[in-house]
Amino acid sequence: MTQLSRGFLFLSAIAATVAGLLFLAGLPGGFVFDDAYNIAQNPGIQLSSLQPGALMDAAFSAQPGSATRVLPMLTFALDFYRGDGMDPATFKITNIAIHALTTVVLAWFLRALFQAAGLSERRAAWTALALAFAWAAHPLQVSSVLYVVQRMQTLSTLFLLLALWSYLQARIAQIQGRPGRAGWLLGGLFWAVAFSCKEDAIALPAYALAMELTVLRFNAKDASLARNLRRGYLSIALLGGLLYLLVVAPYFWSWGNYPTRDFSSVERLLSQGRVLCLYLWEILLPLPSHMPFYYDWLPPSRGLLSPWTTLPSLLGLAALMGVAWHLRRQRPLFALGIFLFFGGHFVTSNVIGLELAFEHRNHFPMIGILIAAGDLIALATRHLRSRQIATSVTCAAALVVLAGTTVARARTWNSELSLANTSTILAPQSARAWNSLCVAYFELGGGAKRDNPNLDKAIAACGKAADVGQDSIKSLTNIIAFKALRGPVPDADWNRYLNRLRHVTMTPDNSSSIWVILNRARDGMPVDGEKMLEAIDIINERARFKPIESAAMGYFILGHTGTPERAYPYFAQAVLETRDPAFAASLTEDLRQEGYPAWAERLELAVEASRSGGASHRAPGVRQ
């Protein structure tokens, strides 16, 4: 390593350390939103030993997001082990360390990229440091770093950058006449690891193509290799396009609403124009007041002019892409940055029925916008002929201000109540924000106890959530569960809950919310059995319980309602619709042991009939 490289390593480590320290203001904080299912309520990551078998079980434990995210799941388990339980600060410190490490890697990647683009070694180094720090110290990163489950995203970015850096080194070697095999091999390895963190790492070839179209220009000292590169990328692009059009798009496409969303594929694609413009606004004008964390208040676009900002957003993005394409030779870094931004959002802003917007989706794409912005700033300073020292001081001051906004935003994450309060201020139409405030008050007051001093505040916040979120049932569920702590729940609350349950979109949040009330009933809280049965029937009719959920409903009805005979159809549904014969046999035997031998015999006969083709695989007796 040369002296210049050693100096750059030292400076990049300093920048990364300072950037990491900014996020300490957000500790200890708590687990929020999807942290619950993936971490806090996930027994699969509760590691009790470091034996190889236990580590493998943790890595491949149940993952609500995807079954491929094994590396993040393993690190969650290790955090549980070293923190001696579910300590949010332990998990978040690991996230901060990953963020700092990614900052170092980003600085080195950008340095190599800028040198490949023709910048002098000194200028490439200082520009890389400045942009890497700007990325690391951006307030939009708070929700990627302090939102624990987004380690999936941040680890993916880390290994994507390592893969791109390796690819760049391989290509530079080929331009200089060397084979570059080590870079190609490392690039493939890091790509595989990135994919084990999150599936959107599949876009790596698009990022590599963006570098070829702008900075690298498919160059190689060997002319035949250069031709093969062009042909190879053309083939990959054509094959990828065909796979998208013939496989991916038809598989995910929905002319009507997605099963768990209130928008169709067309509406989602229209909406993403506004969403991407929102992201650009947040990146380029980085004020915490522009970053509410929750985006469930964002309505989908129902047409090109509904809302009217849809068409201008799409036209603006098309113009930006067109300008980048036109300037790909004259301003290769600007063009590359724009290509990386759009490439980074290709998966999440496409036909897959994901939610419309999340801040963490910008973790990698933000790199592209900062590269493009940095190139424009450099162009402006040259045209204005500003002195180097003045430019340097201005940039340093901007970075200090940027870091200050990140500290300010991180502070709002240092407790669940603080984050919830801030979210309701920044997004007053967000049902999730108000519901998080409701739950924060409830937990702060001691949880499920009759004399919880914050119970009225919690119920009021959930009432506000119910008012602003007409397509959400979670807040009404909480109101019933909380009021049950004080005695029978008024019929008005039950009727409001049941009426909305009949009409809301059956998102995962809405269909699973009933478990809050079930758990309160199991804890001995007074719950109207008939109302509960009606709610269970509605949800099963609209969002069909999985076999294990159906069995749980059957057991609940047996033990906590006055009509145990209503439990049988749910047991039948569980047995007839499961793909696991052992589960069906175990459930049947358990019913026999619990004193229901006639039910067990009926279920066994039904299973035999279904296997012989004599009965439908949907359970009889359950509302359909």
N, C-alpha and C positions, 0 to 999 in steps of 0.2 A: 504494500500500500504506500502510495506516494505521500509526501508531506501535505500536499493540497487535499488529498483524500482524507488523511487523518484529521486535518483541520475541519473539513466538511462534516465528518462523522461527529466530531465534538460539538459543532454548532447545531447540527440536526438533533443531536441528543438533548442539547439545552432547550431548543425550541419545543421538542416533544415533551420534555419535563414541565416546562412552563405551561404548555397547553393542557397537560394532564392536571396540573394543580388548579386550574380554573374550575374544574368540575367538582372539586372537593367541597365547594359550597353547597352542593346538592345532597350531601350525606347527612344523616343516614337514609332519610327517605323511606319509602315503602315499596311493596310490590303493587303494580297498577295494571289494570285492564287485562291483557292476555297473559301477564305474568301469573295470574291465578291458575289457569288451566295447565300451562306449560311448566310451572315451577312450584309455586306455593302449595297447590293441591295435587301435585304429581308424585305419587309414592314411588314411581320408578326411579327417581333421581336421589332418593334418600339412601345414600351410600353409607354402609356401616363398616366396610373394610376395603382394603386396596388389593384384594385378591383379583387375579385376572378375570375370573368368571364374573365377579361382582361388577367389575369395570365394564365388561362386555354387556352385561344385562342393563346397566345404566345407559350406556351409549345407544343401545337399541330398544330402550324403553318406549312406552307409548308417547307419541308425539302428535298433538292435535294439529300442528301445521303440516307436517309431512314426515314420512318414514325415512327420509334420506338425510336428515340433519343430525347425524350421529356425533360429530365433533362438538357442536355446542351443547348437546345433551350430556356428553361426557364431562365437559367443563362445569356444567351446572351441578352435576353430581359431586365433583371434586370440591366445589365451593361449599356445598352442603356439608361435606365431610370435614373440611378444614374450619368451617365456621361453627361446627357443632350444632347444626340445625339451620332453620330458615332465617338467617340473619341478612336483611337486605343490604346492609353496608358491605358485607363480605362479597356479595355478588357484584355490587356496583364498583368496588375497588378493582376487581378483575376486569370489568368493562373499561375502566379508565386506563388500566395498564395496556390493554389491547389497543385502545385508541392512541396512546402515546407511541406504541411500537409501530402502528400503522403510519403515524406521522413521519417517523424516521424513514420507513420504506418509501413513502410517497415522495419525500424530499430527494432521495437517491434516484428514484424513477424519473422525476421531473428534471433533475440535473442531466441525466443521460439523454432524455428526450430533447431538451433545449440545445444541448451540444449537437445532437444529430440534426437539429433544425438550423444549425449554423451560428448559434450564439457563441461568443467567446467563453472560455472556461470560467473566467471570473464572473461574467454577467450571468451565465447559466446557473452558477452556484447560488448567487445572491437572489436571483429571481425564484429559483426552486425553493429556497428557504422561506422566502416571503409568502409564496403561494401555499406551501405546505402548512405554514403556521396559520394563514388565513383560513384554510380549510379546517384545521384542527380546532381553531378558536372561534369558529362561527357559531352563533347562538342556536342555529337550526340543528346543530349536532347534539344539543342537550338531550333531546328526546331519543336519539340513537344510543347515546352513551349511558344515560341514567335510567332508561327504560330497559330493564334487565333482559327481557326476552329478545331484544334486538341485537344481542350478541350474535345471533344467527346472521344478521346483516353485516355487522362490523367485522366478524371473522371472515365472512365471504369477501368483503372488500380488501382485507389484509392479504388474503391469498390470491385474489385477482390481481392486485398490484404486483405481488411477487411474480406471478405468471407473466404479466405484461412486461415487467422489467427484464425477466429472463428472455422473453421473446425479442425484446428490443436489443439485448446484448447479442443474441444469436444473429439477428439481422445485420447489426453493425459489423459483426465478424464476417458475414457473407459479403457485405459491401467492400470490406477490406481484403477479401480473397481467402478468408479462413472458413472452415466448414461450419462452426457454430453449433456443433452437435450437443454440447453440454447445455447450452441455453435452450435448445428445443426440448431436450429431455426434462430439464427442470421446469420449463413452462408447462409441459403436459402434466407433470406431477402436481405442481401447485394448482393447476386448473381442477384436477380431480379432487384435491382437498377443499378448494373453494366450493365445488359442487356438493360436497358432504356437509357444507354449512347452510347453503341456501340454493334453491334451484335456479334463481335468476343468473347464477354464474354461467349458465349455458350461453350467455351473450358474449363470452370472451372472443370468439371468432369475429364478431361484429366490431369489437374494439380494435382488434388487430388489423382488420380491413380498413378501419378509419385511419390508423397510423400509416398504412400503405398508401392510401389515397392522398394523403397530405404531406407528411414529413418524409417517409421512406421512399415513396414513389416506385415501389417494386424494384428498386435498384439492387444490383449484385455485380461483382466484378466479373463473374462468369455469365456471359450473355444468355446461355441456354438456361441457367438457373433463373435468371430474371424472367424469361419467357414462361418457364414452368410455374413461377409464382403467379404471374398474371392468369395463366390458364387454370391453375389450381384454385385461386380465389374466385374466378368466374364460375367454375364448376360448383364450388361450395355455395356461392350466392344463388345460383340457379336451383341447386338441390334444396337449399334451405327455403327458397321461395315456393317450390313445389310442395314440400312437406307442410309448410304453413297453410297454403291454399287448399291442399287436398286432404290433410290430416288434422292439423291443429285447429284451424278455424271451424271446420264442420263439427269437430268434436265438442268444442266449447260454445259454439254459436247458439243463441236463443232468440228467436223472433219475439217471443213474449218475455215476461219477466223471468230472470233466473230463479231457480227454485227457492233460494234464500235471500233474494234481493227485490227491491221495488223498481227495477229498471231492466231493460232488455239490452242485448248486445249493441244494437244501433245507438241506443241512448247512452250506453257507457262510452262508446267511442266518441260520440258528440261531446260528452261531458269532459273527456280527458283534455280537450283543447283548453277549456277554462282551468282545469286542474294544473296543467303544465304551466300556464301563464301565472297562476297563483304561486307555484313553486319558484318561478323566475323572480317574481316580486319579492318573495321571502329571502331568496339568496342575494339579490342585488341591493335590496334595502333592508338590511338585517336588524330590524327592531323587534325586540321580544313581543311587543304589542301586536305584531303581525303573525304571531305563532301561537295559536290557541291549544295545540296538541290534539284536541278532539275535533273531528271534521264531519261528524254525523249530521250537522246542520246544513251541509252543502247539498242543495237539491240537484238531482240529475237534469241534464238537458233533455227536454222532450221534443225538440226540433231545432232547426238552425237559428231560429229567433226566439226560442223559449228556454232560457232567458235570452234577451237580445245580445248579450255578450258572447254567446256561443259562436256565431259566425265570425265576428271580428277576431276572436281568439284563434280560431282555426286558420283564418287568412294570415294573421300575424305570424303564427308558427310556420306556416308554409313559406312565407316570405323570408323568415329567418333561415330556414333550411336552404332555400334557393340562393340566398346571399352566400351562405357558407360553401355551397357547391361551386358557385361562381368564383369565389376567392380561394379555392383550395390550393392553388399554386402560388398566387400572389401573397396570401396571408395564411400559410398552412397551419399555424398554431391556432389562429382564430377558428378556422374551419374544423380542425380536429376537436377543439373544445365543444363546438356545437354538435358535431357528430357523436361525441361521447355522451353528451347530455341526452340526446334523443335515443341513442342506443341503450343507455342505462335505464330508460323508462319503457323500452320496447315491450318487455314482458308484463310489467304491472299496469301499463296504460293500453292494454290490448283487449282481446275478446274474452279472456278468463274472467269469470264473474267475481272478482275481488271487490272489496269496498273501494269507493271512488278515490279517496286520498288518505295518505299517511305521510308524516314528515320524514320518517326513516328511509323512505324510498329514494330520497335524495342523497344518501350517504356516499354512494359512488358517483352519480351524475353531477353532483356539485363540483367535482374535480374538473369536469369539462367546462362548466361555466366560468370557473376561476381562471382556467387557462385562457379562454377566449377573452375574458375581461382584462387579464394581465397583458395580453397582446395588444388590445385596443389602448390601454393606458400607455404602453411603451410607444405606440404609434403617435398618440396625442402629445406626449412629452417631446418627441422628436420634432413634430410640426411646430410646437410652441417654443421650441428651443430653450426649454427650461434647464436650469443648471442641475447637474447631477446631485449636488448636495441638497438642493431644495426639493428635488424629487424624492430623495432618500428620506429626508425629514418628514415630508408629507406622508409617505407610505408608512413610516414607523408610527407616526401619530394615528393614522387610520387603523393600524393593527392594534394599538393600545386601546383605542375606543372600541374596536370589535371585541377584544378580550373583556373589556368592562361590561359590555352588553351580555356576554356569555355568563360572566359571574352573576350578574343581576338575574338572569333567567334561571341559572342553576339554583340559586337560593330559593326560588319558588318550589323547587323539587325536594327540599330538605325534610318535608313531612307530607303525609297524604292530605292533611287538611289544607296546608298551604297551596299545594298543587291544585286541589279541587276548587278552592276559593278563587285562585287566579284564573282557572279554566272557565268558571262561570262568568267572570268579569269580561274575559276576552271573547268568549263564545256563549252569550246569554241564551241563544237558541239551541244549544246542545243539550239533549236529554242525557247523554253520557256524562257531561260535566256536572250537571245538577245531581244525577244519581250518585256520582263519585263523592260529591259533597255530603249527600245523605248518608252514605255508608261510612264516610270519614267521621261524621258526627257520632254515628251509632257506635263505632268501634272505640272512639275516644272516650265515650261515656261508660265504657265497660262491657259493651256488647249486649247479649241477650239476657237482660235482667229487668225486672219490673220497675225498679227505681232508677233506671238509667237517666241521669240528669239531662242528657242531650236528646232524649227521645222525641220531644216536641220539635226541636230543630231538625232532626233527621226526617221526621214525617213531613214537615213543611218543605224541606228541600226536595224530597221525593215527589211531593205534590206539584212543585214547580216543574220537575222533570216530566211528569205525566202531562202537564199542560202544554209544554213546548214540543214534546216528542209523541205525536199522535200515532206514530207507527212503532212505538216501543211499549212493551208490557212490563219491563223489569221494575220500573218505579212503582207501578201499581201492586206488583207482587210484594215488594218491600213494605209498602204501606200496610198490607194485610198482615204480613209476618210481624211487623213492629207493633201494630195495634193489638195483635193477639197476645202480646206480652201482658197487656193490661186487662184482658178479658175477651168476651165474644166480640167479633168484628161486626160492625154495623152492616146491614144488608146493602146499604147504598154503596159501600166500598166493594163488596163482593159483586154486585150487579155491574158496576163500572168496569171491574176487572174482567168479568165474563163477556160483557158486550165487546170490549176491545179485543179480547182473545179471539173472538170470531172473525175479526177483520184485519188484524195486523199481518204484515208479511212475516212468514215463519222463518225468520233468521235463526241461526244457532242460539243467539242471546235470548230471543223470545221463546223458542221452543224449550229451552232448558231452564227458564226462570222458575218454573213451578217447583223445582227442587228446594228452593228457599222456603216455601210454605211447608213442603213435606218434612223438611228437617225440623222446622219449628214444631210440627205436630208430633214427631218422634220424640222431641224433647219434653213433651207433656203440655204444650200450649193448647188452649181450647181452639179447635178449628171445626167449622161447619162441614160435617162429613158429606152431606148431599152436594154442597157447593164444590167441594173438592172433587167429588166424583164427576160432576159436570165439567169441571176444568180439565180433568184427566181425559175424559171422552173427547172433548173439543180438540185438544192437542193431538191425540192419537188419530183423530179423523183427518186433521189438516197436515200433520207432519209425522205420521207413522213412527211409533217408538221402535228402536232397535230391540232385538230379542232380550238382551240383558236389561234394558230399561223397562220393557214390558213385564218381565218377571219381577222387577223391583216394584212396579206399580201393583202387581198382584199381591205381593206381600204387604204393601202398605194398606191396601183395601182390606185385607184380612185382619190386620191388627189395629187399624185406626178409624174404621167406619162401622156403622151399624148394619151394613149390608154385605157380609162376607161373600155371599153368593155372586156378587158382581166381580169378584176377583178371578173366577174361572176363565172367562174369555181372554184375560190378559196372560194367564199362564198358557192357555192354548196358543195364543199368538206367539209367545216366546218359543214354545216347543216346535211349532210347525214352520216357523220362519227362520230358525237358526240354521246355520250351515255346520254347526259343531254337534255331532251326535252325542258326544260325551256330555256336553252342556244339557242337552235335552234329557238324557238318561238321569243325570244328577238331579235336575229339577223335579222330574217325575218321582224319583225315589224320595227326595226330601218332602214332597207333599204327602207321600204315603206315611213317612215317619211322623209328620205333623198331625196325622189323624184324618187325612183326606184320601183314603184308599180308592174310593169310587172315582174321584177326579183323576187319580193316577192311572187307573185302568182305562178310563175314557181317553186320556191323552195318549197312552200306548197304542190303543186301537186306532186313534186318529193318525198317529205317526205311521203305523203299518199301512193304513189306507192311502196316505199321501205317497208313500214309497211305491205302492203298486199302481199309482195313477188314478186311484179312485176318489181323490178329494183334492180340492184346491189347496194351494200352499198358503193361502190367506186364512187366518183363523176364523172359524164360525163364531157367531155370537158377539163379535166386537163391531161396533158401529163403523161402517165403511163409507 
